[in-house]
Amino acid sequence: MKSICLMLFVGVMSLTSVAFAQHDAHKVAADQVTSPEAQKSFDTMKGLAGNWEGPVTLDPPQPELAGGTTTHISMRVTSRGHALVHEMQEAGTPLDAAKYDHPVTMFYMDGSRLTLVHYCDAGNRPRMIARPSADGKSVEFDFSDVSGSTDYGHMHHAVFTFIDSNHHIEDWTYMMPGDKPVHAHFDLKRTE
């Protein structure tokens, strides 16, 4: 009986050692060195912190959506500089998420990649991975995956183009049901 208990104890300790080794290996993978291009893009994105307004145009035009209106976007750095919060709403509307669209997007470094998660009013959360431009004047985000239902469509692509410290452009592509893309172009000026 003692030998069975001893073997069981040795087996549990061996498994524990393997589990810790796997945890440490995963930790090394998660803490990989940050890509200089991705980090530079994230630092540029954080420079957009503030309030922005500008017209939005939709292609193709969507009569049921608020194309051609002015949009308000606020961005703020949070989590000790590890995340950027991007909040969007139609300018002049109250901050009432029960009545008005108010999507929130989080930007953050995930290992060596700049990543965004878009918390959509359609009830889903698409995740996209950045592809910085060689000249540093834009960051393009490519669709990676989505959580939640896509019955009403989902955000699929985004491009941020940096004009100067008081002007930037955002281009977002929303995939309607049936994979029909709608492109939204935001020409934004800093308001404060």
C-alpha positions in Angstrom: 0.0 0.0 0.0 2.9 2.4 0.8 4.4 1.8 -2.6 1.2 2.6 -4.3 0.9 5.9 -2.3 4.5 6.7 -3.0 4.0 6.0 -6.8 0.9 8.2 -6.8 2.7 11.0 -5.0 5.6 10.8 -7.5 3.2 10.8 -10.4 1.3 13.8 -9.1 4.6 15.7 -8.5 5.7 14.8 -12.0 2.5 16.1 -13.5 2.8 19.3 -11.4 6.4 19.8 -12.8 5.1 19.4 -16.3 2.2 21.8 -15.7 4.6 24.4 -14.3 7.0 23.9 -17.3 4.2 24.3 -19.8 2.9 27.4 -17.9 6.4 28.9 -18.1 6.7 28.1 -21.8 3.4 29.7 -22.4 4.5 32.7 -20.4 7.6 33.2 -22.6 5.5 33.0 -25.7 3.0 35.6 -24.4 5.8 37.9 -23.3 7.6 37.8 -26.7 9.5 40.9 -27.7 7.3 43.7 -29.1 7.6 44.4 -32.8 9.1 47.9 -33.2 6.8 48.8 -36.1 3.7 47.7 -34.1 4.8 49.6 -31.0 5.5 52.7 -33.1 2.0 52.5 -34.6 0.5 52.0 -31.2 2.4 55.1 -29.9 1.1 57.1 -32.9 -2.5 55.8 -32.2 -2.2 56.9 -28.6 -1.3 60.4 -29.9 -4.9 60.6 -31.1 -6.2 60.8 -27.5 -8.8 63.6 -27.4 -12.1 64.5 -29.0 -12.7 64.5 -32.8 -15.6 65.4 -35.0 -16.3 65.2 -38.7 -18.6 64.0 -41.5 -19.1 60.4 -42.3 -19.9 59.2 -45.8 -21.1 55.6 -46.6 -20.4 53.7 -49.7 -22.8 52.4 -50.9 -25.2 54.9 -49.4 -27.5 53.3 -46.7 -30.8 55.2 -46.4 -31.6 53.5 -43.1 -28.2 54.4 -41.6 -27.0 57.9 -40.6 -24.7 58.5 -43.5 -23.7 62.1 -44.2 -24.0 63.1 -40.6 -21.4 64.4 -38.2 -19.7 61.9 -35.9 -18.1 62.5 -32.6 -15.2 60.3 -31.5 -13.4 60.4 -28.2 -10.2 58.6 -27.6 -8.3 58.1 -24.3 -5.3 56.2 -23.1 -6.0 54.0 -20.2 -4.6 51.0 -18.2 -1.3 52.7 -17.5 -0.7 53.3 -21.2 -1.4 49.7 -22.3 -4.8 50.4 -24.0 -6.5 53.1 -26.1 -10.3 53.5 -25.8 -12.1 54.7 -29.0 -15.7 55.7 -28.5 -18.0 56.7 -31.4 -21.4 58.4 -31.5 -23.4 60.7 -33.7 -22.5 64.2 -32.8 -25.1 66.1 -30.7 -26.8 62.9 -29.4 -26.9 62.2 -25.7 -24.7 59.5 -24.3 -27.5 57.0 -24.0 -26.4 53.5 -25.3 -30.0 52.2 -25.0 -31.3 54.7 -27.7 -28.2 55.6 -29.7 -25.3 53.7 -31.3 -22.2 53.9 -29.2 -19.6 51.4 -30.3 -16.4 51.1 -28.3 -13.1 49.9 -29.7 -10.0 48.9 -27.6 -6.5 49.0 -29.0 -3.7 47.2 -27.3 -0.4 45.4 -27.8 -0.9 41.6 -27.8 2.7 40.3 -27.7 4.3 41.7 -30.8 1.1 42.7 -32.5 -1.1 45.8 -32.3 -4.7 44.5 -31.9 -8.1 46.0 -31.7 -11.4 44.6 -30.4 -14.5 46.4 -31.6 -17.5 46.1 -29.2 -20.2 46.6 -31.7 -23.8 47.7 -31.3 -24.6 44.6 -33.4 -23.8 42.6 -30.3 -20.5 41.1 -31.4 -16.8 41.6 -30.9 -14.6 41.4 -34.0 -10.8 41.3 -33.4 -8.4 42.7 -35.9 -4.6 42.7 -36.2 -2.7 45.8 -37.4 -0.5 46.0 -40.5 1.5 49.2 -40.2 2.4 51.1 -43.3 6.1 51.4 -44.3 5.9 55.3 -44.2 4.2 55.3 -40.7 1.3 57.4 -42.0 -1.4 54.8 -41.6 -2.3 51.6 -39.8 -4.5 49.0 -41.4 -6.4 46.5 -39.3 -7.3 43.1 -40.9 -10.1 40.9 -39.6 -8.9 38.0 -37.4 -12.0 36.5 -35.8 -15.3 37.5 -34.1 -17.1 36.6 -30.9 -20.9 36.7 -30.8 -23.6 36.6 -33.4 -23.0 38.0 -36.9 -26.8 37.9 -37.7 -26.8 41.7 -38.2 -23.3 41.8 -39.7 -19.9 42.8 -38.2 -17.1 45.2 -38.5 -14.5 43.7 -40.8 -11.6 46.1 -41.6 -10.3 49.5 -40.5 -7.6 52.0 -41.6 -6.4 55.0 -39.7 -4.6 57.6 -41.7 -2.6 60.3 -39.9 -2.7 63.7 -41.6 -1.4 65.8 -38.8 -1.8 66.2 -35.0 -5.3 67.8 -35.5 -6.6 65.8 -38.5 -6.9 62.1 -39.2 -9.1 59.8 -41.3 -10.8 56.6 -40.3 -12.1 54.1 -42.9 -14.2 51.3 -41.5 -15.7 48.4 -43.5 -18.8 46.7 -42.1 -19.9 43.4 -43.5 -23.7 43.4 -43.8 -25.6 40.0 -43.7 -24.7 38.1 -46.8 -21.1 39.5 -46.7 -22.1 42.8 -48.4 -19.5 45.4 -47.5 -20.4 48.9 -46.5 -17.5 51.4 -46.3 -17.7 54.3 -43.8 -15.2 57.2 -44.3 -14.7 59.6 -41.4 -12.8 62.8 -42.0 -12.0 63.9 -38.4 -10.7 67.2 -36.9 -9.6 67.6 -33.3 -12.1 69.6 -31.2 -10.0 69.7 -28.1 
